[in-house]
Amino acid sequence: MRAPALARYRAASALRWPRGRRADALLGAACFAVLAVIALIANYGLHRGALPLYGWALLAVACGALAFRRSRPRTVAAVTFVACALYYPLTAPDGPIIMTFVIALYTAAAEGHLASASALAAVAMGATLYGNDADQVNHLADAASFLLAGWFVAVIAIGGFARNRRAYLREAERRLAAAERSREAEASRRAVEERLRIARELHDALGHNISLIHVQATAALHVLQREPGRAGEALTAIKDASKDSLRELRATLGVLRQVDAPLPDAPPGLARLDELAAGTTAAGLTVRTETEGSPRPLPPDADHAAYRIVQEALTNVTRHSGASAAVVRVRYGDGDVTVLVEDDGGGTAAAAPAGTGSGIRGMRDRAEALGGTLDAAPRPGGGFTVRATLPT
């Protein structure tokens, strides 16, 4: 559920009785006030006689016990039962002191003591029937015995229902809080993954083109005075590489500007492999592409990852290996595609032993994210090999 639903459940759970002792004390005081008014009306208004001192004491005990009804529900139920059992046969006029016992029964049931509440109700009902038969005086003249039994059953049932409802609300609130935490964790995880993805895109795209720009700018400086014509070729290559860099950067930033922004270009795939090879060749590294198997459309994620792996491998060759030529092979299998990049350089394209450089690590992350594998190592006869297999 969403946050408003959680707020509604919290508000509903807040409707249950407050747990403070002060509220229970106020309830006991209110009960005593009502019973006292009834006793005074019976004495002065109806002339049924004054309530004896011990009758007032029993009223005070029964009502005062309600202040502890939630902390000691079974004890309070027993105390109010004893007070009622003494009050009715010993005092005149009778009064509704039984209301304290009814409240105590409800509280005991609501706090989970259904068996104790039921047992006390049964004992109270039996004592009432026995007392009426013993002295031929119906101390509950305003309510028939069966109606009293119905009250006992009703308050216990309502108390049990209230407990179950509170338990349901607590469980619902716990589940909603857990779901909210899970959603927050999932959103955080996705945000981290998206940041990593964008970082990889910027690293691969800008790193490759800036490397080409660096190589061409260096070449232009060397030949500017000796062969001005060749310097123009280098500057043209710099222009194309910078244009590609801006296009890649615009596409990546377009993903971030989701609102009121044009749709970014489709991510590059193996269809642009010849364009990638031509740009790298312009930087002075001869790149040859070969295809094995029957070319077919690939899933967008696999197609893009294969392109980025080849791009990063060629970037490493340009920057680190000192190679003059590289071969890019794309092999289409039944359920996968393999890209292979080999160069004839000094075998140090990874810039770290056993292919553990940051560029190799990024390529491996791309392959493993799709369930594929990547191997990068020096070739026995010289040069370096990067092989990635991606499921399709």
Order of alpha helices (4+ residues) and beta strands (2+ residues): alpha-alpha-alpha-alpha-alpha-alpha-alpha-alpha-alpha-beta-alpha-beta-beta-alpha-beta-beta
